[in-house]
């Protein structure tokens, strides 16, 4: 059997369409060879790229291939959110059709796998997707507004929290948040009458800087819903020390710190680090509670009760909301 023509280097690292193959000087029938896998909607990828890939990665590969196929448009709505690193993507936005917006005067893109939106927009609300040369996307403030009609209030708060959080350079290679609270406010103020505006207005005052995950946001909202005081996020053990240990959230008045343990905390190395961290708080007279995904199974009901009991034991005078 004749050896297939090698794919150009860039095409081994991303998904592509037949026309994109042709643009690289490769015959479109190359997709019929055994080393190429169909991802649906006329999109293909080298087998090595998609072996063991989950649906989130496959959706990302499809989205980028389709965005390159229609450069007059840009990725938007849930697709744009799913392609931002460590963005709290609402349920249902990490699969399904790829959302592409086009200028209002452009024809609708009628293609399998694409949900097209014809919109009027300011050019400043579209930018090059970070780390992906040549692919345009709705800016973080615009996509937050776009999703207001497709999300619950809590999902929109979680998305907003993830967009305004301070990134960790060692993990994300960026130093600035995707946007700010002022940026989200401006996105609402400058676009009167957009779909979902009521949801956006309800979510906006609940967004905070400091939540590192959607689960942390959900837990904070559960505490608020129960009538408990809102915790301080990224609370430092020693406010006078910039390098002080920080808790995910807590109450300085009652010396209660709460840590949310995501999947990354369940390794021997991380467990030892967490133990040393917790001991520092205990040595200073703080009570430490650790919350995990298991607490989410009952809507954080048990964990909220534990926070209330801990606060009450330290003099908190309030009551849980029934």
N, C-alpha and C positions, 0 to 999 in steps of 0.2 A: 504494500500500500504506500502510495506517495506521501512523503512527510508534508504536513500542512505548513503553509507559509507562516512564519512566526509573526505574532502580533506586535505592532509597535509598542515600545515600553509603556507609554502612557495608557494604552488600552488594556494592558494586563492589570492595571491598578484601579480601573474604574469600569462601570457598565457603559454600554454603547448601543446605538441603533445601527441598522444596515447603512443608512446614509452617512453616518459618522465613520463607519468602516471605509466606505468609498472615499470619503474626504481624506483619509490617511493613505489612500492608494491601495487598499486591500479589497479584493472582490467581495461583494455582499454575500455570495454563497459560502464564504468562509465560516459563517455561523452554523453550517451543517456538520462541521467536524466534531469529533467526540470530545475535544477539550473545551468546547463552548457550551454553556448552559443558558437556556431561555429563562428569563425572569418574568415573562408575560408582557403584554402590551407592546410587543415588538422590541423588547430590550433584552440584551444578551450580556454575558460576562464570562471571563475565563474561569474554568472550573476551580482552579486554585484559590481564586478570590472569594468564592461563595461557599466553599466546603465548611460545614459547621456554622455557617452564618445564621443568626437569628432573624426574626421578621423585622426587627428595628433596623438592622444593617441593610437588609434587602430593600426596605422602603427607602432608605437613604440613597442607595445605589440607583434605584429606579428614578427617584426624584432628580438627582443630578444629571442623569442621562437625558431625561425629558427637558430639563431646563436648558441644556446645551442644544437640544433640537429646535427650541423655539426662543432664540435669544432676544426677540422683541418683547417677551414677557418676563416675569420674575416670579420666583417661588413666594407663596404667601400663606396666610392662615395657619392651619395646623402643621402643614409641611414645613413652613419657615421656622416654626417653633421647634419642631423635631430635629432640625439641622443645627440648632444652636447648642453648643456644648453645655451640659449641666442645666438645661432649661427644663422647668417643671411642665412637661407636655400634658395637656388634658387627655383624659381617657378617650380612646377612639381616634386620636390624631397621629398615632405612630404606624398606622396601616391604612388600608383603603386607598382612594384615589389621591393622586398628587394634585395639590392646589397650585394653579398658576394664574396670576393676574396679568391682564393686558390693558393697554390704554383704551379708553372708552371708544375711540375712533377706529380701533383695530377689529378685525373679524374675530369671532369666537373660535377658539381652538377646539375642533371637534375630533378628538382622538381617544381611543380606549385608554383608560388609566388616568385620564386628566379630568379634573373639575375646573373649568375655566371661569374666571371672574372678570368682567369688563368693568373697569373702574376709572374714576377721575382721581388723580393723585398728584401731589407735589413731588417733583423729582427728588427733593431732599428726603422723601420717605422711602426711597429705594436705595440700597447700597450693595456693594459686593460682599457676598457671604464670606465671613472670616475663614481664611485658610483654603478657599476654593476659588482659584483665579478664573475670572470670566463668567461666574454664575451670580446673577443678581437675585436679591431677596428683599422682601419688606423689611424695613428697619424694625428693631425690637419694639419701639413705641407704637408703630403702625400695626404690627402683628397682634399686639396686646388688644388694640382697639378692634381689629378684624375678628378676633375670637370672642369678643364680648357677646355676640349673638349666638354663639355655639357652646358657651360654657355656663356652668352654675356660678354663683357668686364666689363660693369657696374655691372652685377651680381657677377662677380669674385672679383671686387673691394669691393663690399659690404660684401661678404664672408670674404675677407681678413681683412677688417676693424673690423669685429666682432671677428676674431681670435686674433688680436693683441691688442684689447682694454683692459684697466685696469679694472678688475672686482670690483664689490662692495661686500665686504665680507658679509655685513648684509643681502644681497639678494641671494648671490650665494655660500657662504661658501667656497670660494677659494680666494687666495691672488695674484696669478700669472696669466698673460694672457695665453691663450692656446699655443701661439707661439709668435715670434717677427718678425719684418721686416727682420732682418738678417736671421732668420729661413726660411722665405718664399723665400728669395733670394737664399739661399743654396739649397732649394728644386728644384729650377729651374736650378741652375748652375750644380748640381750633376746628373742631369737626362736629358742629351741632347737628343733631338729628340723625346720626348714624345708627344702623341696626344694633341693638344691644346697649344703647346708651344708658338706660336705666340700670342694667346690671353693672356697667362700668362705674356709674356714680355710687352704687352701693359698695362695690369692691374697693374703690380708690382709698377711702379713709382707713381701711383695714390692712393695707400693705405696709410692711415694715422691712427695714434693712437688718439683716442678721440671721435669717433662716437659711440653713444650708441644704435643706431638702424639703420636698413636698410634704413628707410625713411630719416634719417639725412644724410646718405651717398648719397642718391639719390638727395637730395636738394643741397648738396655741389657740386656734379658733375654738376647739372643744372646751378649753379652760374658760375662754371668754363666754361661750354659750352657757356654761354652768354658773356664771355669775362670779367667778373668781377674778382677783386682780390680774391684769395683764402682766406677764413676766417680762423682765428685761432680757433682751437677746444678746448673745455673746458677752455674757456678764463676766467681768474680770475678778479674779480672786483679790488682787490688790489694784484698785483703781489708779494708784499713783505710779504703778510700774507698767510701762508700755509692753513689756515682754511677759507680763503675768499670765498664768494659766487662765483659760476662759472656759466657762460652762456654756452649753448650748442655750440655756435659758435659766432664769432663777429670780429669787426675791431677796434682795439684800436686807430688807427690814426684818426678815424672819430667818435669815441665813439658811436658805433652802436653794440648792442648785439641782438642776435637772439635766441629765445627759440623754440624748437620743442615740441609741446604738443601731446603726445601719449594718448592712452586710459586711462592710470592711472591718468591723470591730471583732469578727469571730475568727481571728487567727491567733495562734499562741503569742506572736510578737505584739500584736495590738492589744491583746488581753493584758499582757504585762505592763504595757504603757498606760492603759486605762486604770490599772490598779494603782500605779504610782500617782497618776493624776488625782484619783479619788482620795487617796491618802493625804495629799496636800490639803484638800478642802476639809477633810475630817479633822486634821491637825489644827485647823484654824477655827474649829467649832461649828462647821457647816454640816447640815444633813444632806446627803446625796441620794437622789432617786435616779434610777436608770430605766428608761423606757425603750421598747423595741417594737418591731413590726407585729409581734404577737399581741401587743396592746391595742393595735388598730382593729383587730378582729371584732371587738365589741364596740367599735366607734370611740375608743379610748375611755369608755365609761368607768372601767376599773381603775385605770391610771389617774383619771380626774379625781376619783374618790380618794386615792392614795395621796395625791397632792393636797387635797382639802384636809385630810387627817394630819398630814405633816405640818401644814400651816397652822391648823387649830392647836396642835401640841405646842406650838411656839408662840401662841398668843393671838393668832388671827381671829378677829371677833365676828367675821361675817358668816353667812350660811350659804349652802349650795342652793342654786335655783332649781325649783322642782319642775 
